[in-house]
């Protein structure tokens, strides 16, 4: 595996662990950044990745607030 790819995955994993946020806006922003990062690594559409990441993080945090 390429060393740069490994570094990017490590950074994205750290961002994913901190993506919850205290407010709805922070949850959407954190998930959006993580989703856009994953899309960039996977050569996907970053806007679509951000939208999916934001929606997924908000849904998770609203469903399981004790885990965020």
N, CA, C and O atoms as a GROMACS GRO file, in nm:
protein
  272
    1UNK      N    1   0.085  -0.117   0.000
    1UNK     CA    2   0.000   0.000   0.000
    1UNK      C    3   0.090   0.124   0.000
    1UNK      O    4   0.190   0.127   0.071
    2UNK      N    5   0.055   0.223  -0.077
    2UNK     CA    6   0.129   0.348  -0.085
    2UNK      C    7   0.127   0.420   0.049
    2UNK      O    8   0.022   0.425   0.115
    3UNK      N    9   0.239   0.477   0.091
    3UNK     CA   10   0.251   0.544   0.221
    3UNK      C   11   0.159   0.665   0.230
    3UNK      O   12   0.103   0.691   0.337
    4UNK      N   13   0.141   0.740   0.121
    4UNK     CA   14   0.051   0.855   0.123
    4UNK      C   15  -0.093   0.811   0.141
    4UNK      O   16  -0.170   0.876   0.213
    5UNK      N   17  -0.132   0.702   0.076
    5UNK     CA   18  -0.266   0.650   0.091
    5UNK      C   19  -0.291   0.609   0.236
    5UNK      O   20  -0.398   0.635   0.290
    6UNK      N   21  -0.194   0.545   0.298
    6UNK     CA   22  -0.205   0.503   0.437
    6UNK      C   23  -0.220   0.624   0.529
    6UNK      O   24  -0.301   0.621   0.622
    7UNK      N   25  -0.145   0.729   0.504
    7UNK     CA   26  -0.157   0.851   0.584
    7UNK      C   27  -0.295   0.914   0.570
    7UNK      O   28  -0.354   0.959   0.669
    8UNK      N   29  -0.345   0.919   0.449
    8UNK     CA   30  -0.477   0.977   0.426
    8UNK      C   31  -0.584   0.897   0.500
    8UNK      O   32  -0.672   0.954   0.564
    9UNK      N   33  -0.576   0.766   0.493
    9UNK     CA   34  -0.672   0.681   0.564
    9UNK      C   35  -0.663   0.704   0.715
    9UNK      O   36  -0.766   0.710   0.782
   10UNK      N   37  -0.543   0.718   0.768
   10UNK     CA   38  -0.525   0.742   0.911
   10UNK      C   39  -0.587   0.875   0.952
   10UNK      O   40  -0.654   0.882   1.055
   11UNK      N   41  -0.565   0.979   0.874
   11UNK     CA   42  -0.622   1.111   0.904
   11UNK      C   43  -0.774   1.105   0.897
   11UNK      O   44  -0.842   1.161   0.983
   12UNK      N   45  -0.828   1.038   0.797
   12UNK     CA   46  -0.973   1.026   0.784
   12UNK      C   47  -1.033   0.948   0.901
   12UNK      O   48  -1.143   0.980   0.947
   13UNK      N   49  -0.963   0.848   0.947
   13UNK     CA   50  -1.012   0.771   1.062
   13UNK      C   51  -1.019   0.858   1.186
   13UNK      O   52  -1.116   0.850   1.262
   14UNK      N   53  -0.917   0.940   1.208
   14UNK     CA   54  -0.919   1.031   1.323
   14UNK      C   55  -1.032   1.132   1.310
   14UNK      O   56  -1.101   1.160   1.408
   15UNK      N   57  -1.051   1.186   1.190
   15UNK     CA   58  -1.162   1.280   1.170
   15UNK      C   59  -1.296   1.212   1.194
   15UNK      O   60  -1.388   1.273   1.249
   16UNK      N   61  -1.308   1.089   1.152
   16UNK     CA   62  -1.433   1.016   1.172
   16UNK      C   63  -1.466   0.995   1.318
   16UNK      O   64  -1.582   0.997   1.357
   17UNK      N   65  -1.364   0.976   1.399
   17UNK     CA   66  -1.386   0.957   1.542
   17UNK      C   67  -1.431   1.085   1.611
   17UNK      O   68  -1.491   1.080   1.718
   18UNK      N   69  -1.401   1.199   1.550
   18UNK     CA   70  -1.437   1.326   1.612
   18UNK      C   71  -1.552   1.394   1.539
   18UNK      O   72  -1.574   1.514   1.557
   19UNK      N   73  -1.625   1.320   1.459
   19UNK     CA   74  -1.724   1.381   1.371
   19UNK      C   75  -1.857   1.410   1.437
   19UNK      O   76  -1.938   1.481   1.377
   20UNK      N   77  -1.885   1.360   1.555
   20UNK     CA   78  -2.018   1.374   1.610
   20UNK      C   79  -2.059   1.520   1.633
   20UNK      O   80  -2.153   1.566   1.569
   21UNK      N   81  -1.993   1.591   1.719
   21UNK     CA   82  -2.030   1.730   1.744
   21UNK      C   83  -2.142   1.741   1.844
   21UNK      O   84  -2.216   1.646   1.868
   22UNK      N   85  -2.155   1.859   1.902
   22UNK     CA   86  -2.256   1.882   2.005
   22UNK      C   87  -2.388   1.933   1.948
   22UNK      O   88  -2.495   1.904   2.003
   23UNK      N   89  -2.383   2.009   1.840
   23UNK     CA   90  -2.505   2.064   1.782
   23UNK      C   91  -2.532   1.998   1.647
   23UNK      O   92  -2.447   1.928   1.592
   24UNK      N   93  -2.649   2.021   1.595
   24UNK     CA   94  -2.687   1.965   1.465
   24UNK      C   95  -2.592   2.014   1.355
   24UNK      O   96  -2.553   1.936   1.268
   25UNK      N   97  -2.556   2.142   1.361
   25UNK     CA   98  -2.464   2.198   1.262
   25UNK      C   99  -2.326   2.133   1.268
   25UNK      O  100  -2.267   2.103   1.164
   26UNK      N  101  -2.275   2.112   1.390
   26UNK     CA  102  -2.145   2.048   1.406
   26UNK      C  103  -2.149   1.904   1.357
   26UNK      O  104  -2.053   1.855   1.298
   27UNK      N  105  -2.259   1.837   1.382
   27UNK     CA  106  -2.274   1.698   1.336
   27UNK      C  107  -2.275   1.692   1.184
   27UNK      O  108  -2.210   1.606   1.125
   28UNK      N  109  -2.347   1.784   1.121
   28UNK     CA  110  -2.352   1.787   0.974
   28UNK      C  111  -2.217   1.823   0.916
   28UNK      O  112  -2.173   1.763   0.818
   29UNK      N  113  -2.149   1.921   0.975
   29UNK     CA  114  -2.019   1.964   0.925
   29UNK      C  115  -1.915   1.852   0.940
   29UNK      O  116  -1.839   1.825   0.847
   30UNK      N  117  -1.911   1.789   1.056
   30UNK     CA  118  -1.815   1.682   1.078
   30UNK      C  119  -1.837   1.565   0.984
   30UNK      O  120  -1.741   1.513   0.926
   31UNK      N  121  -1.960   1.525   0.968
   31UNK     CA  122  -1.991   1.416   0.875
   31UNK      C  123  -1.962   1.454   0.731
   31UNK      O  124  -1.916   1.371   0.652
   32UNK      N  125  -1.989   1.580   0.697
   32UNK     CA  126  -1.963   1.626   0.561
   32UNK      C  127  -1.816   1.626   0.527
   32UNK      O  128  -1.777   1.587   0.417
   33UNK      N  129  -1.734   1.671   0.621
   33UNK     CA  130  -1.589   1.672   0.599
   33UNK      C  131  -1.538   1.529   0.583
   33UNK      O  132  -1.458   1.500   0.494
   34UNK      N  133  -1.583   1.442   0.668
   34UNK     CA  134  -1.540   1.302   0.660
   34UNK      C  135  -1.585   1.239   0.528
   34UNK      O  136  -1.506   1.172   0.462
   35UNK      N  137  -1.710   1.262   0.490
   35UNK     CA  138  -1.761   1.206   0.364
   35UNK      C  139  -1.688   1.259   0.242
   35UNK      O  140  -1.660   1.183   0.149
   36UNK      N  141  -1.656   1.388   0.242
   36UNK     CA  142  -1.582   1.446   0.130
   36UNK      C  143  -1.441   1.388   0.124
   36UNK      O  144  -1.388   1.364   0.016
   37UNK      N  145  -1.380   1.366   0.240
   37UNK     CA  146  -1.246   1.308   0.244
   37UNK      C  147  -1.243   1.166   0.190
   37UNK      O  148  -1.153   1.129   0.115
   38UNK      N  149  -1.342   1.089   0.228
   38UNK     CA  150  -1.349   0.951   0.178
   38UNK      C  151  -1.371   0.952   0.027
   38UNK      O  152  -1.310   0.874  -0.046
   39UNK      N  153  -1.458   1.040  -0.020
   39UNK     CA  154  -1.483   1.048  -0.164
   39UNK      C  155  -1.357   1.090  -0.240
   39UNK      O  156  -1.331   1.040  -0.349
   40UNK      N  157  -1.277   1.181  -0.182
   40UNK     CA  158  -1.153   1.223  -0.247
   40UNK      C  159  -1.054   1.108  -0.258
   40UNK      O  160  -0.990   1.091  -0.362
   41UNK      N  161  -1.043   1.030  -0.153
   41UNK     CA  162  -0.953   0.916  -0.155
   41UNK      C  163  -1.000   0.811  -0.256
   41UNK      O  164  -0.919   0.747  -0.323
   42UNK      N  165  -1.130   0.794  -0.266
   42UNK     CA  166  -1.186   0.692  -0.354
   42UNK      C  167  -1.210   0.744  -0.496
   42UNK      O  168  -1.273   0.676  -0.577
   43UNK      N  169  -1.161   0.864  -0.526
   43UNK     CA  170  -1.182   0.926  -0.657
   43UNK      C  171  -1.330   0.939  -0.692
   43UNK      O  172  -1.370   0.918  -0.807
   44UNK      N  173  -1.410   0.973  -0.592
   44UNK     CA  174  -1.553   0.990  -0.614
   44UNK      C  175  -1.591   1.137  -0.617
   44UNK      O  176  -1.504   1.224  -0.615
   45UNK      N  177  -1.719   1.162  -0.623
   45UNK     CA  178  -1.773   1.298  -0.624
   45UNK      C  179  -1.769   1.351  -0.480
   45UNK      O  180  -1.840   1.300  -0.394
   46UNK      N  181  -1.688   1.454  -0.456
   46UNK     CA  182  -1.671   1.505  -0.320
   46UNK      C  183  -1.798   1.570  -0.265
   46UNK      O  184  -1.826   1.558  -0.146
   47UNK      N  185  -1.874   1.638  -0.349
   47UNK     CA  186  -1.999   1.700  -0.304
   47UNK      C  187  -2.099   1.593  -0.261
   47UNK      O  188  -2.166   1.608  -0.159
   48UNK      N  189  -2.108   1.489  -0.338
   48UNK     CA  190  -2.199   1.380  -0.304
   48UNK      C  191  -2.151   1.310  -0.177
   48UNK      O  192  -2.232   1.275  -0.091
   49UNK      N  193  -2.021   1.289  -0.164
   49UNK     CA  194  -1.965   1.229  -0.044
   49UNK      C  195  -1.993   1.314   0.079
   49UNK      O  196  -2.026   1.261   0.186
   50UNK      N  197  -1.981   1.445   0.065
   50UNK     CA  198  -2.008   1.536   0.177
   50UNK      C  199  -2.154   1.530   0.218
   50UNK      O  200  -2.186   1.527   0.337
   51UNK      N  201  -2.244   1.527   0.121
   51UNK     CA  202  -2.386   1.520   0.152
   51UNK      C  203  -2.423   1.390   0.221
   51UNK      O  204  -2.498   1.389   0.318
   52UNK      N  205  -2.369   1.280   0.172
   52UNK     CA  206  -2.397   1.150   0.233
   52UNK      C  207  -2.336   1.143   0.373
   52UNK      O  208  -2.401   1.095   0.466
   53UNK      N  209  -2.213   1.190   0.388
   53UNK     CA  210  -2.149   1.189   0.519
   53UNK      C  211  -2.223   1.274   0.621
   53UNK      O  212  -2.240   1.233   0.736
   54UNK      N  213  -2.267   1.392   0.580
   54UNK     CA  214  -2.341   1.480   0.670
   54UNK      C  215  -2.472   1.416   0.713
   54UNK      O  216  -2.504   1.413   0.832
   55UNK      N  217  -2.546   1.363   0.618
   55UNK     CA  218  -2.674   1.301   0.651
   55UNK      C  219  -2.656   1.179   0.741
   55UNK      O  220  -2.732   1.159   0.835
   56UNK      N  221  -2.555   1.099   0.712
   56UNK     CA  222  -2.531   0.978   0.791
   56UNK      C  223  -2.490   1.013   0.933
   56UNK      O  224  -2.536   0.949   1.028
   57UNK      N  225  -2.403   1.112   0.950
   57UNK     CA  226  -2.358   1.148   1.084
   57UNK      C  227  -2.470   1.210   1.166
   57UNK      O  228  -2.484   1.180   1.285
   58UNK      N  229  -2.550   1.295   1.105
   58UNK     CA  230  -2.664   1.354   1.177
   58UNK      C  231  -2.762   1.245   1.217
   58UNK      O  232  -2.810   1.244   1.331
   59UNK      N  233  -2.792   1.154   1.126
   59UNK     CA  234  -2.886   1.046   1.158
   59UNK      C  235  -2.833   0.960   1.273
   59UNK      O  236  -2.908   0.924   1.364
   60UNK      N  237  -2.705   0.927   1.268
   60UNK     CA  238  -2.645   0.844   1.374
   60UNK      C  239  -2.649   0.916   1.507
   60UNK      O  240  -2.691   0.859   1.608
   61UNK      N  241  -2.606   1.041   1.509
   61UNK     CA  242  -2.598   1.115   1.635
   61UNK      C  243  -2.737   1.145   1.693
   61UNK      O  244  -2.753   1.150   1.815
   62UNK      N  245  -2.835   1.163   1.607
   62UNK     CA  246  -2.970   1.188   1.656
   62UNK      C  247  -3.035   1.058   1.707
   62UNK      O  248  -3.117   1.061   1.798
   63UNK      N  249  -2.998   0.946   1.648
   63UNK     CA  250  -3.051   0.817   1.690
   63UNK      C  251  -2.984   0.768   1.816
   63UNK      O  252  -3.049   0.712   1.904
   64UNK      N  253  -2.853   0.788   1.826
   64UNK     CA  254  -2.774   0.740   1.941
   64UNK      C  255  -2.698   0.857   2.006
   64UNK      O  256  -2.575   0.861   1.999
   65UNK      N  257  -2.768   0.951   2.069
   65UNK     CA  258  -2.699   1.068   2.124
   65UNK      C  259  -2.600   1.033   2.235
   65UNK      O  260  -2.505   1.107   2.258
   66UNK      N  261  -2.622   0.923   2.304
   66UNK     CA  262  -2.530   0.884   2.412
   66UNK      C  263  -2.396   0.837   2.357
   66UNK      O  264  -2.299   0.830   2.433
   67UNK      N  265  -2.386   0.806   2.230
   67UNK     CA  266  -2.261   0.762   2.169
   67UNK      C  267  -2.184   0.876   2.105
   67UNK      O  268  -2.072   0.858   2.057
   68UNK      N  269  -2.243   0.992   2.103
   68UNK     CA  270  -2.177   1.108   2.041
   68UNK      C  271  -2.132   1.208   2.144
   68UNK      O  272  -2.075   1.312   2.110
   0.00000   0.00000   0.00000
